[in-house]
Amino acid sequence: MLTEPFGLTRYENNPILAPKDFPGADAIFNCGQTMYKGKTILLVAVMLRNDPLPRIHVAESTDGLHFKVRPTPFIKKSILAHIGPLDNWPIDPRLTYFPEEDCYYIMRPGNSEHGCVAILGKTKDFETYEDIEVIALPHNRVPCLFPEKINGSYARLDRPYSLISDPHNHQQYGHIWLSYSPDLIHWGRHRILLAPWAQWNSTKIGPTPPIKTKDGWLMMIHGVSTSCTGQRYCLGAALLDLEDPSRIIGKANGYLLSPDADYEFMGRVPNVVFTCGAIADLEEDRLRVYYGGADTCIALATAKLSEIVDICKKGL
Ligand code: BMA
């Protein structure tokens, strides 16, 4: 049952990518997203019927609606000695274009028997990809990079967390943290940024690469709540101060999208809308969010960028 659109509106022909669009796929879901040479690029996680490991493929589009998934994987489990053993589940790529270096950085979680670390990689052209380093200890699942240095340092958001899950004890959960680095490898000056603040995100929250707007850094987030039937993943947003992103200027009190459409409610993991980012078309005052539905497909929701900023500022 669809709720009245608030902030984000679903594209009428959703989903835009489904398992049927890739031979042998069981799922095409949660994607990094950016623009490259006038095209919309999605880094999509693909699960195959006959392969236990997910991989990440490039999907590209000239109109932002019709995507072609390249057949060869772009990111597979790392073969580097220092990363490979920690990289057993390549999904959730969070993509940041860094104009100063004309480089696209990718941060993603790496799963292993030792826990979930954060892995950094990069590409310049979406043809070749390079793993760089492990940049966070377990358990850290949601790393993402700001698109420019702040007061001379790289800045990132992430969500360290505890494996002990007790929805009634927030002390046991990781929240969103901010940290800084001189070189992208060594991170410090950690600051707690945001903890769950509403029922729809009361179990946990996770960030995406911040988008620069004239009013502040816009951060789309996912928020999880727990009921007797399991977890529900919604999407929301918060706004951070441009000069000092440890200062929260605003946050949406309600969710902007909840898993109500059939492709969000039914699938491999039901009741999930999940995003690894968003694309801002500043001249058109438009925000595009390519999100995963039920860990099975990819759908699109759009908004007026200024309206999302306004919702955050007013705490609606
Ligand atoms: C999170 C991530 C996402 C996934 C979500 C729901 O922890 O692993 O990839 O969409 O769970 O299963």
py3Dmol code that shows the C-alpha trace and the ligand (Angstrom):
import py3Dmol

protein = """\
ATOM      1  CA  MET A   1       0.000   0.000   0.000  1.00  0.00           C
ATOM      2  CA  LEU A   2       1.627   3.232  -1.104  1.00  0.00           C
ATOM      3  CA  THR A   3       1.924   6.127   1.305  1.00  0.00           C
ATOM      4  CA  GLU A   4       1.399   9.648   0.003  1.00  0.00           C
ATOM      5  CA  PRO A   5       4.687  10.801  -1.636  1.00  0.00           C
ATOM      6  CA  PHE A   6       6.627  13.067   0.695  1.00  0.00           C
ATOM      7  CA  GLY A   7       9.896  14.506  -0.548  1.00  0.00           C
ATOM      8  CA  LEU A   8      10.818  11.641  -2.872  1.00  0.00           C
ATOM      9  CA  THR A   9       8.543  10.484  -5.704  1.00  0.00           C
ATOM     10  CA  ARG A  10       8.909   7.107  -7.387  1.00  0.00           C
ATOM     11  CA  TYR A  11       9.528   6.913 -11.121  1.00  0.00           C
ATOM     12  CA  GLU A  12       6.378   5.486 -12.712  1.00  0.00           C
ATOM     13  CA  ASN A  13       8.171   2.721 -14.635  1.00  0.00           C
ATOM     14  CA  ASN A  14      10.098   1.347 -11.676  1.00  0.00           C
ATOM     15  CA  PRO A  15      12.057  -0.800 -11.285  1.00  0.00           C
ATOM     16  CA  ILE A  16      14.652   0.469 -13.741  1.00  0.00           C
ATOM     17  CA  LEU A  17      16.876  -2.625 -13.363  1.00  0.00           C
ATOM     18  CA  ALA A  18      15.685  -6.059 -12.340  1.00  0.00           C
ATOM     19  CA  PRO A  19      17.252  -9.549 -12.340  1.00  0.00           C
ATOM     20  CA  LYS A  20      15.760 -10.237 -15.783  1.00  0.00           C
ATOM     21  CA  ASP A  21      18.010  -7.487 -17.194  1.00  0.00           C
ATOM     22  CA  PHE A  22      21.204  -9.464 -16.593  1.00  0.00           C
ATOM     23  CA  PRO A  23      21.721 -13.075 -17.719  1.00  0.00           C
ATOM     24  CA  GLY A  24      21.722 -15.466 -14.771  1.00  0.00           C
ATOM     25  CA  ALA A  25      21.087 -12.765 -12.186  1.00  0.00           C
ATOM     26  CA  ASP A  26      19.327 -13.437  -8.927  1.00  0.00           C
ATOM     27  CA  ALA A  27      19.533  -9.778  -7.902  1.00  0.00           C
ATOM     28  CA  ILE A  28      20.734  -6.387  -9.128  1.00  0.00           C
ATOM     29  CA  PHE A  29      20.643  -3.952  -6.260  1.00  0.00           C
ATOM     30  CA  ASN A  30      22.215  -1.208  -4.100  1.00  0.00           C
ATOM     31  CA  CYS A  31      24.337   1.018  -6.312  1.00  0.00           C
ATOM     32  CA  GLY A  32      26.917   3.788  -6.199  1.00  0.00           C
ATOM     33  CA  GLN A  33      25.867   6.610  -8.519  1.00  0.00           C
ATOM     34  CA  THR A  34      27.447   9.527 -10.363  1.00  0.00           C
ATOM     35  CA  MET A  35      27.736  11.377 -13.666  1.00  0.00           C
ATOM     36  CA  TYR A  36      30.629  10.634 -16.064  1.00  0.00           C
ATOM     37  CA  LYS A  37      31.030  12.315 -19.468  1.00  0.00           C
ATOM     38  CA  GLY A  38      27.348  13.212 -19.574  1.00  0.00           C
ATOM     39  CA  LYS A  39      26.178   9.699 -18.723  1.00  0.00           C
ATOM     40  CA  THR A  40      24.590   8.455 -15.529  1.00  0.00           C
ATOM     41  CA  ILE A  41      26.776   5.718 -14.099  1.00  0.00           C
ATOM     42  CA  LEU A  42      25.567   3.208 -11.550  1.00  0.00           C
ATOM     43  CA  LEU A  43      27.879   0.720  -9.865  1.00  0.00           C
ATOM     44  CA  VAL A  44      25.378  -2.068  -9.269  1.00  0.00           C
ATOM     45  CA  ALA A  45      25.794  -5.098  -7.037  1.00  0.00           C
ATOM     46  CA  VAL A  46      24.930  -8.268  -8.956  1.00  0.00           C
ATOM     47  CA  MET A  47      24.188 -11.648  -7.397  1.00  0.00           C
ATOM     48  CA  LEU A  48      24.210 -14.570  -9.790  1.00  0.00           C
ATOM     49  CA  ARG A  49      22.216 -17.770  -9.440  1.00  0.00           C
ATOM     50  CA  ASN A  50      25.340 -19.899  -9.757  1.00  0.00           C
ATOM     51  CA  ASP A  51      27.977 -17.840  -7.937  1.00  0.00           C
ATOM     52  CA  PRO A  52      28.043 -17.487  -4.150  1.00  0.00           C
ATOM     53  CA  LEU A  53      29.851 -14.117  -4.315  1.00  0.00           C
ATOM     54  CA  PRO A  54      28.314 -10.831  -5.442  1.00  0.00           C
ATOM     55  CA  ARG A  55      30.240  -8.610  -7.847  1.00  0.00           C
ATOM     56  CA  ILE A  56      29.896  -5.000  -8.905  1.00  0.00           C
ATOM     57  CA  HIS A  57      29.150  -4.043 -12.513  1.00  0.00           C
ATOM     58  CA  VAL A  58      28.991  -0.715 -14.325  1.00  0.00           C
ATOM     59  CA  ALA A  59      25.564   0.235 -15.643  1.00  0.00           C
ATOM     60  CA  GLU A  60      25.307   3.309 -17.872  1.00  0.00           C
ATOM     61  CA  SER A  61      22.584   5.469 -19.332  1.00  0.00           C
ATOM     62  CA  THR A  62      22.240   8.575 -21.447  1.00  0.00           C
ATOM     63  CA  ASP A  63      18.776   9.498 -20.142  1.00  0.00           C
ATOM     64  CA  GLY A  64      19.051   8.324 -16.531  1.00  0.00           C
ATOM     65  CA  LEU A  65      16.121   5.961 -17.052  1.00  0.00           C
ATOM     66  CA  HIS A  66      17.277   3.199 -19.402  1.00  0.00           C
ATOM     67  CA  PHE A  67      20.428   1.430 -18.293  1.00  0.00           C
ATOM     68  CA  LYS A  68      22.737  -1.077 -19.916  1.00  0.00           C
ATOM     69  CA  VAL A  69      24.733  -3.263 -17.547  1.00  0.00           C
ATOM     70  CA  ARG A  70      28.219  -4.110 -18.819  1.00  0.00           C
ATOM     71  CA  PRO A  71      28.736  -7.885 -18.890  1.00  0.00           C
ATOM     72  CA  THR A  72      32.225  -7.924 -17.313  1.00  0.00           C
ATOM     73  CA  PRO A  73      32.451  -7.324 -13.561  1.00  0.00           C
ATOM     74  CA  PHE A  74      34.080  -4.018 -12.600  1.00  0.00           C
ATOM     75  CA  ILE A  75      34.858  -4.928  -8.977  1.00  0.00           C
ATOM     76  CA  LYS A  76      35.285  -8.482  -7.776  1.00  0.00           C
ATOM     77  CA  LYS A  77      36.613  -9.843  -4.520  1.00  0.00           C
ATOM     78  CA  SER A  78      40.051  -8.225  -4.179  1.00  0.00           C
ATOM     79  CA  ILE A  79      43.082 -10.309  -5.122  1.00  0.00           C
ATOM     80  CA  LEU A  80      45.497  -8.078  -3.195  1.00  0.00           C
ATOM     81  CA  ALA A  81      47.179  -9.896  -0.320  1.00  0.00           C
ATOM     82  CA  HIS A  82      46.294  -7.202   2.229  1.00  0.00           C
ATOM     83  CA  ILE A  83      42.656  -6.858   1.169  1.00  0.00           C
ATOM     84  CA  GLY A  84      41.529 -10.169  -0.373  1.00  0.00           C
ATOM     85  CA  PRO A  85      41.080 -12.162   2.843  1.00  0.00           C
ATOM     86  CA  LEU A  86      38.846  -9.391   4.210  1.00  0.00           C
ATOM     87  CA  ASP A  87      36.786  -8.963   1.051  1.00  0.00           C
ATOM     88  CA  ASN A  88      34.196 -11.706   0.870  1.00  0.00           C
ATOM     89  CA  TRP A  89      31.086  -9.795  -0.076  1.00  0.00           C
ATOM     90  CA  PRO A  90      31.648  -6.945  -2.552  1.00  0.00           C
ATOM     91  CA  ILE A  91      28.446  -4.864  -2.342  1.00  0.00           C
ATOM     92  CA  ASP A  92      27.218  -1.365  -1.418  1.00  0.00           C
ATOM     93  CA  PRO A  93      29.810   0.721  -3.322  1.00  0.00           C
ATOM     94  CA  ARG A  94      29.672   4.360  -2.224  1.00  0.00           C
ATOM     95  CA  LEU A  95      31.008   6.507  -4.995  1.00  0.00           C
ATOM     96  CA  THR A  96      32.454  10.026  -4.721  1.00  0.00           C
ATOM     97  CA  TYR A  97      33.773  12.143  -7.565  1.00  0.00           C
ATOM     98  CA  PHE A  98      36.699  14.183  -6.308  1.00  0.00           C
ATOM     99  CA  PRO A  99      37.086  17.054  -8.843  1.00  0.00           C
ATOM    100  CA  GLU A 100      40.419  18.262  -7.407  1.00  0.00           C
ATOM    101  CA  GLU A 101      41.997  14.959  -8.505  1.00  0.00           C
ATOM    102  CA  ASP A 102      39.602  14.123 -11.351  1.00  0.00           C
ATOM    103  CA  CYS A 103      39.178  10.765  -9.656  1.00  0.00           C
ATOM    104  CA  TYR A 104      36.234   8.653  -8.516  1.00  0.00           C
ATOM    105  CA  TYR A 105      36.785   7.088  -5.093  1.00  0.00           C
ATOM    106  CA  ILE A 106      34.816   4.057  -4.022  1.00  0.00           C
ATOM    107  CA  MET A 107      34.384   3.035  -0.415  1.00  0.00           C
ATOM    108  CA  ARG A 108      32.703  -0.263   0.383  1.00  0.00           C
ATOM    109  CA  PRO A 109      32.302  -2.720   3.210  1.00  0.00           C
ATOM    110  CA  GLY A 110      34.460  -5.850   3.211  1.00  0.00           C
ATOM    111  CA  ASN A 111      33.158  -8.872   5.037  1.00  0.00           C
ATOM    112  CA  SER A 112      35.300 -11.582   6.542  1.00  0.00           C
ATOM    113  CA  GLU A 113      35.504 -14.014   9.396  1.00  0.00           C
ATOM    114  CA  HIS A 114      37.297 -11.188  11.220  1.00  0.00           C
ATOM    115  CA  GLY A 115      34.361  -8.808  10.793  1.00  0.00           C
ATOM    116  CA  CYS A 116      33.363  -6.088   8.388  1.00  0.00           C
ATOM    117  CA  VAL A 117      36.109  -3.595   7.440  1.00  0.00           C
ATOM    118  CA  ALA A 118      36.035  -0.585   5.107  1.00  0.00           C
ATOM    119  CA  ILE A 119      37.829  -0.836   1.744  1.00  0.00           C
ATOM    120  CA  LEU A 120      38.953   2.079  -0.424  1.00  0.00           C
ATOM    121  CA  GLY A 121      39.424   1.872  -4.194  1.00  0.00           C
ATOM    122  CA  LYS A 122      39.412   4.226  -7.162  1.00  0.00           C
ATOM    123  CA  THR A 123      38.821   4.645 -10.867  1.00  0.00           C
ATOM    124  CA  LYS A 124      39.393   7.439 -13.317  1.00  0.00           C
ATOM    125  CA  ASP A 125      37.342   6.131 -16.213  1.00  0.00           C
ATOM    126  CA  PHE A 126      35.055   3.245 -15.126  1.00  0.00           C
ATOM    127  CA  GLU A 127      37.157   0.938 -17.303  1.00  0.00           C
ATOM    128  CA  THR A 128      39.829   0.032 -14.764  1.00  0.00           C
ATOM    129  CA  TYR A 129      39.475  -0.179 -11.015  1.00  0.00           C
ATOM    130  CA  GLU A 130      42.181  -0.244  -8.360  1.00  0.00           C
ATOM    131  CA  ASP A 131      41.840  -1.440  -4.776  1.00  0.00           C
ATOM    132  CA  ILE A 132      43.871   0.811  -2.473  1.00  0.00           C
ATOM    133  CA  GLU A 133      43.670  -0.017   1.236  1.00  0.00           C
ATOM    134  CA  VAL A 134      41.701  -1.200   4.224  1.00  0.00           C
ATOM    135  CA  ILE A 135      40.746   2.036   5.956  1.00  0.00           C
ATOM    136  CA  ALA A 136      38.656   1.023   8.970  1.00  0.00           C
ATOM    137  CA  LEU A 137      38.685  -1.749  11.544  1.00  0.00           C
ATOM    138  CA  PRO A 138      35.696  -4.037  12.135  1.00  0.00           C
ATOM    139  CA  HIS A 139      32.905  -3.471  12.512  1.00  0.00           C
ATOM    140  CA  ASN A 140      32.401  -0.684  10.045  1.00  0.00           C
ATOM    141  CA  ARG A 141      29.857  -1.044   7.326  1.00  0.00           C
ATOM    142  CA  VAL A 142      28.943   2.243   5.711  1.00  0.00           C
ATOM    143  CA  PRO A 143      32.043   4.262   4.749  1.00  0.00           C
ATOM    144  CA  CYS A 144      31.761   7.223   2.371  1.00  0.00           C
ATOM    145  CA  LEU A 145      33.852  10.188   1.309  1.00  0.00           C
ATOM    146  CA  PHE A 146      33.121  13.924   1.002  1.00  0.00           C
ATOM    147  CA  PRO A 147      33.787  15.230  -2.551  1.00  0.00           C
ATOM    148  CA  GLU A 148      36.360  17.813  -1.435  1.00  0.00           C
ATOM    149  CA  LYS A 149      38.832  18.463   1.345  1.00  0.00           C
ATOM    150  CA  ILE A 150      37.520  20.317   4.354  1.00  0.00           C
ATOM    151  CA  ASN A 151      40.018  22.702   5.955  1.00  0.00           C
ATOM    152  CA  GLY A 152      42.806  20.867   4.121  1.00  0.00           C
ATOM    153  CA  SER A 153      41.808  17.290   5.045  1.00  0.00           C
ATOM    154  CA  TYR A 154      39.875  14.494   3.363  1.00  0.00           C
ATOM    155  CA  ALA A 155      36.654  13.879   5.287  1.00  0.00           C
ATOM    156  CA  ARG A 156      34.494  10.806   5.553  1.00  0.00           C
ATOM    157  CA  LEU A 157      31.358   9.516   7.207  1.00  0.00           C
ATOM    158  CA  ASP A 158      30.950   5.981   8.418  1.00  0.00           C
ATOM    159  CA  ARG A 159      29.095   3.745  10.810  1.00  0.00           C
ATOM    160  CA  PRO A 160      31.156   1.718  13.214  1.00  0.00           C
ATOM    161  CA  TYR A 161      28.872  -0.691  15.028  1.00  0.00           C
ATOM    162  CA  SER A 162      28.572  -3.478  17.534  1.00  0.00           C
ATOM    163  CA  LEU A 163      27.411  -6.965  16.603  1.00  0.00           C
ATOM    164  CA  ILE A 164      25.287  -7.196  19.727  1.00  0.00           C
ATOM    165  CA  SER A 165      21.833  -6.212  18.625  1.00  0.00           C
ATOM    166  CA  ASP A 166      19.402  -4.909  21.131  1.00  0.00           C
ATOM    167  CA  PRO A 167      17.050  -2.332  19.642  1.00  0.00           C
ATOM    168  CA  HIS A 168      16.287  -1.020  23.113  1.00  0.00           C
ATOM    169  CA  ASN A 169      19.881  -0.209  23.892  1.00  0.00           C
ATOM    170  CA  HIS A 170      21.317   2.337  21.496  1.00  0.00           C
ATOM    171  CA  GLN A 171      24.633   2.222  23.316  1.00  0.00           C
ATOM    172  CA  GLN A 172      25.236  -1.054  21.525  1.00  0.00           C
ATOM    173  CA  TYR A 173      24.792   0.349  18.051  1.00  0.00           C
ATOM    174  CA  GLY A 174      27.159   2.285  15.862  1.00  0.00           C
ATOM    175  CA  HIS A 175      25.907   5.685  14.820  1.00  0.00           C
ATOM    176  CA  ILE A 176      27.167   7.964  12.063  1.00  0.00           C
ATOM    177  CA  TRP A 177      30.683   9.300  12.697  1.00  0.00           C
ATOM    178  CA  LEU A 178      32.821  11.912  10.952  1.00  0.00           C
ATOM    179  CA  SER A 179      36.604  11.639  10.617  1.00  0.00           C
ATOM    180  CA  TYR A 180      39.483  13.270   8.761  1.00  0.00           C
ATOM    181  CA  SER A 181      42.603  12.148   6.930  1.00  0.00           C
ATOM    182  CA  PRO A 182      45.683  13.769   5.355  1.00  0.00           C
ATOM    183  CA  ASP A 183      46.039  11.026   2.732  1.00  0.00           C
ATOM    184  CA  LEU A 184      42.799   8.929   2.542  1.00  0.00           C
ATOM    185  CA  ILE A 185      44.590   6.037   4.279  1.00  0.00           C
ATOM    186  CA  HIS A 186      45.096   7.205   7.870  1.00  0.00           C
ATOM    187  CA  TRP A 187      41.941   8.422   9.561  1.00  0.00           C
ATOM    188  CA  GLY A 188      41.513  10.230  12.864  1.00  0.00           C
ATOM    189  CA  ARG A 189      39.913  13.180  14.675  1.00  0.00           C
ATOM    190  CA  HIS A 190      36.765  11.037  14.968  1.00  0.00           C
ATOM    191  CA  ARG A 191      33.581  12.889  15.897  1.00  0.00           C
ATOM    192  CA  ILE A 192      30.210  11.397  16.658  1.00  0.00           C
ATOM    193  CA  LEU A 193      27.764  12.995  14.243  1.00  0.00           C
ATOM    194  CA  LEU A 194      24.309  11.491  14.421  1.00  0.00           C
ATOM    195  CA  ALA A 195      22.362   8.829  16.314  1.00  0.00           C
ATOM    196  CA  PRO A 196      18.845   7.536  15.512  1.00  0.00           C
ATOM    197  CA  TRP A 197      16.242  10.204  16.185  1.00  0.00           C
ATOM    198  CA  ALA A 198      12.869   8.867  15.066  1.00  0.00           C
ATOM    199  CA  GLN A 199      10.862   5.668  15.159  1.00  0.00           C
ATOM    200  CA  TRP A 200      11.574   4.802  11.514  1.00  0.00           C
ATOM    201  CA  ASN A 201      15.330   4.825  12.125  1.00  0.00           C
ATOM    202  CA  SER A 202      15.339   3.721  15.759  1.00  0.00           C
ATOM    203  CA  THR A 203      17.414   0.564  15.181  1.00  0.00           C
ATOM    204  CA  LYS A 204      20.256   2.063  13.125  1.00  0.00           C
ATOM    205  CA  ILE A 205      21.186   4.643  10.515  1.00  0.00           C
ATOM    206  CA  GLY A 206      23.795   4.811   7.757  1.00  0.00           C
ATOM    207  CA  PRO A 207      25.170   7.665   5.621  1.00  0.00           C
ATOM    208  CA  THR A 208      25.911   8.216   1.904  1.00  0.00           C
ATOM    209  CA  PRO A 209      28.496  10.492   0.237  1.00  0.00           C
ATOM    210  CA  PRO A 210      27.455  14.069   1.057  1.00  0.00           C
ATOM    211  CA  ILE A 211      26.266  16.345  -1.740  1.00  0.00           C
ATOM    212  CA  LYS A 212      27.297  19.995  -1.716  1.00  0.00           C
ATOM    213  CA  THR A 213      24.382  22.417  -1.879  1.00  0.00           C
ATOM    214  CA  LYS A 214      24.458  26.155  -1.214  1.00  0.00           C
ATOM    215  CA  ASP A 215      22.702  25.500   2.102  1.00  0.00           C
ATOM    216  CA  GLY A 216      24.943  22.721   3.394  1.00  0.00           C
ATOM    217  CA  TRP A 217      26.089  19.137   2.825  1.00  0.00           C
ATOM    218  CA  LEU A 218      23.056  17.021   2.033  1.00  0.00           C
ATOM    219  CA  MET A 219      23.375  13.449   3.265  1.00  0.00           C
ATOM    220  CA  MET A 220      20.830  10.836   2.255  1.00  0.00           C
ATOM    221  CA  ILE A 221      20.609   8.193   4.933  1.00  0.00           C
ATOM    222  CA  HIS A 222      18.999   4.823   5.416  1.00  0.00           C
ATOM    223  CA  GLY A 223      17.142   4.231   8.641  1.00  0.00           C
ATOM    224  CA  VAL A 224      16.154   0.871  10.072  1.00  0.00           C
ATOM    225  CA  SER A 225      13.393   0.013  12.525  1.00  0.00           C
ATOM    226  CA  THR A 226      12.542  -3.359  14.014  1.00  0.00           C
ATOM    227  CA  SER A 227       9.181  -5.008  14.603  1.00  0.00           C
ATOM    228  CA  CYS A 228       8.033  -8.512  15.471  1.00  0.00           C
ATOM    229  CA  THR A 229       8.257  -9.438  11.770  1.00  0.00           C
ATOM    230  CA  GLY A 230      11.800  -8.160  11.232  1.00  0.00           C
ATOM    231  CA  GLN A 231      13.544  -5.044  10.007  1.00  0.00           C
ATOM    232  CA  ARG A 232      12.277  -2.273   7.784  1.00  0.00           C
ATOM    233  CA  TYR A 233      14.661  -0.003   5.822  1.00  0.00           C
ATOM    234  CA  CYS A 234      13.512   3.527   4.945  1.00  0.00           C
ATOM    235  CA  LEU A 235      15.269   6.541   3.404  1.00  0.00           C
ATOM    236  CA  GLY A 236      15.757   9.930   5.005  1.00  0.00           C
ATOM    237  CA  ALA A 237      18.110  12.905   4.878  1.00  0.00           C
ATOM    238  CA  ALA A 238      20.129  15.319   6.993  1.00  0.00           C
ATOM    239  CA  LEU A 239      21.976  18.573   6.305  1.00  0.00           C
ATOM    240  CA  LEU A 240      25.467  19.429   7.603  1.00  0.00           C
ATOM    241  CA  ASP A 241      27.258  22.757   7.858  1.00  0.00           C
ATOM    242  CA  LEU A 242      29.509  23.407   4.842  1.00  0.00           C
ATOM    243  CA  GLU A 243      32.526  24.630   6.829  1.00  0.00           C
ATOM    244  CA  ASP A 244      32.108  22.431   9.860  1.00  0.00           C
ATOM    245  CA  PRO A 245      30.223  19.240   8.898  1.00  0.00           C
ATOM    246  CA  SER A 246      30.204  18.096  12.512  1.00  0.00           C
ATOM    247  CA  ARG A 247      27.430  20.688  12.902  1.00  0.00           C
ATOM    248  CA  ILE A 248      24.003  19.359  11.898  1.00  0.00           C
ATOM    249  CA  ILE A 249      21.872  22.123  10.429  1.00  0.00           C
ATOM    250  CA  GLY A 250      18.769  20.018   9.960  1.00  0.00           C
ATOM    251  CA  LYS A 251      17.288  16.579   9.475  1.00  0.00           C
ATOM    252  CA  ALA A 252      14.043  15.204   8.141  1.00  0.00           C
ATOM    253  CA  ASN A 253      11.934  14.063  11.033  1.00  0.00           C
ATOM    254  CA  GLY A 254       9.883  11.694   8.891  1.00  0.00           C
ATOM    255  CA  TYR A 255      11.176   9.290   6.277  1.00  0.00           C
ATOM    256  CA  LEU A 256      11.276  10.378   2.631  1.00  0.00           C
ATOM    257  CA  LEU A 257      10.588   6.902   1.246  1.00  0.00           C
ATOM    258  CA  SER A 258       9.345   3.717   2.899  1.00  0.00           C
ATOM    259  CA  PRO A 259       9.232   0.216   1.366  1.00  0.00           C
ATOM    260  CA  ASP A 260       5.618   0.093   0.193  1.00  0.00           C
ATOM    261  CA  ALA A 261       5.708  -0.664  -3.538  1.00  0.00           C
ATOM    262  CA  ASP A 262       5.633  -4.374  -4.375  1.00  0.00           C
ATOM    263  CA  TYR A 263       9.242  -4.363  -5.658  1.00  0.00           C
ATOM    264  CA  GLU A 264      10.341  -2.857  -2.327  1.00  0.00           C
ATOM    265  CA  PHE A 265       8.215  -5.022  -0.138  1.00  0.00           C
ATOM    266  CA  MET A 266       8.840  -8.353  -1.890  1.00  0.00           C
ATOM    267  CA  GLY A 267      12.166  -9.840  -2.871  1.00  0.00           C
ATOM    268  CA  ARG A 268      15.260 -11.470  -1.443  1.00  0.00           C
ATOM    269  CA  VAL A 269      15.151  -9.244   1.643  1.00  0.00           C
ATOM    270  CA  PRO A 270      11.623  -7.871   1.962  1.00  0.00           C
ATOM    271  CA  ASN A 271      10.775  -4.431   3.293  1.00  0.00           C
ATOM    272  CA  VAL A 272      13.915  -2.651   2.128  1.00  0.00           C
ATOM    273  CA  VAL A 273      14.617   0.613   0.332  1.00  0.00           C
ATOM    274  CA  PHE A 274      18.343   1.257   0.502  1.00  0.00           C
ATOM    275  CA  THR A 275      20.613   3.771  -1.185  1.00  0.00           C
ATOM    276  CA  CYS A 276      24.379   4.172  -1.470  1.00  0.00           C
ATOM    277  CA  GLY A 277      24.067   7.781  -2.659  1.00  0.00           C
ATOM    278  CA  ALA A 278      22.181  10.244  -4.839  1.00  0.00           C
ATOM    279  CA  ILE A 279      22.829  12.486  -7.827  1.00  0.00           C
ATOM    280  CA  ALA A 280      22.117  16.213  -7.667  1.00  0.00           C
ATOM    281  CA  ASP A 281      21.343  17.995 -10.929  1.00  0.00           C
ATOM    282  CA  LEU A 282      21.998  21.453  -9.508  1.00  0.00           C
ATOM    283  CA  GLU A 283      20.882  23.473 -12.540  1.00  0.00           C
ATOM    284  CA  GLU A 284      17.564  21.649 -12.653  1.00  0.00           C
ATOM    285  CA  ASP A 285      17.144  21.746  -8.859  1.00  0.00           C
ATOM    286  CA  ARG A 286      16.643  18.001  -9.000  1.00  0.00           C
ATOM    287  CA  LEU A 287      17.746  15.089  -6.860  1.00  0.00           C
ATOM    288  CA  ARG A 288      17.824  11.554  -8.257  1.00  0.00           C
ATOM    289  CA  VAL A 289      18.071   8.609  -5.909  1.00  0.00           C
ATOM    290  CA  TYR A 290      18.790   5.211  -7.455  1.00  0.00           C
ATOM    291  CA  TYR A 291      17.925   2.825  -4.668  1.00  0.00           C
ATOM    292  CA  GLY A 292      17.783  -0.890  -4.079  1.00  0.00           C
ATOM    293  CA  GLY A 293      14.338  -2.490  -3.677  1.00  0.00           C
ATOM    294  CA  ALA A 294      14.188  -5.545  -1.397  1.00  0.00           C
ATOM    295  CA  ASP A 295      17.860  -6.338  -2.197  1.00  0.00           C
ATOM    296  CA  THR A 296      16.588  -7.532  -5.601  1.00  0.00           C
ATOM    297  CA  CYS A 297      16.182  -4.629  -8.037  1.00  0.00           C
ATOM    298  CA  ILE A 298      17.029  -0.965  -8.584  1.00  0.00           C
ATOM    299  CA  ALA A 299      14.417   1.768  -8.658  1.00  0.00           C
ATOM    300  CA  LEU A 300      14.503   5.537  -9.068  1.00  0.00           C
ATOM    301  CA  ALA A 301      12.936   8.243  -6.934  1.00  0.00           C
ATOM    302  CA  THR A 302      13.287  11.956  -7.580  1.00  0.00           C
ATOM    303  CA  ALA A 303      12.714  15.192  -5.718  1.00  0.00           C
ATOM    304  CA  LYS A 304      13.279  18.893  -5.960  1.00  0.00           C
ATOM    305  CA  LEU A 305      16.665  19.296  -4.319  1.00  0.00           C
ATOM    306  CA  SER A 306      15.612  22.562  -2.643  1.00  0.00           C
ATOM    307  CA  GLU A 307      12.541  20.837  -1.219  1.00  0.00           C
ATOM    308  CA  ILE A 308      14.622  18.095   0.436  1.00  0.00           C
ATOM    309  CA  VAL A 309      16.934  20.759   1.869  1.00  0.00           C
ATOM    310  CA  ASP A 310      13.895  22.608   3.142  1.00  0.00           C
ATOM    311  CA  ILE A 311      12.431  19.477   4.727  1.00  0.00           C
ATOM    312  CA  CYS A 312      15.753  18.970   6.565  1.00  0.00           C
ATOM    313  CA  LYS A 313      15.948  22.595   7.697  1.00  0.00           C
ATOM    314  CA  LYS A 314      12.374  22.580   8.992  1.00  0.00           C
ATOM    315  CA  GLY A 315      12.673  19.107  10.502  1.00  0.00           C
ATOM    316  CA  LEU A 316       9.455  17.988   8.788  1.00  0.00           C
TER     317      LEU A 316
END
"""
ligand_1 = """\
12
BMA
C 22.402 -3.776 4.985
C 23.318 -3.801 3.773
C 22.564 -3.628 2.479
C 21.222 -4.318 2.451
C 20.478 -4.162 3.757
C 19.179 -4.956 3.780
O 23.075 -4.194 6.117
O 24.010 -4.997 3.765
O 23.313 -4.100 1.394
O 20.436 -3.733 1.435
O 21.296 -4.590 4.812
O 19.418 -6.321 3.612
"""
view = py3Dmol.view(width=600, height=400)
view.addModel(protein, "pdb")
view.setStyle({"model": 0}, {"cartoon": {"style": "trace"}})
view.addModel(ligand_1, "xyz")
view.setStyle({"model": 1}, {"stick": {}})
view.zoomTo()
view.show()
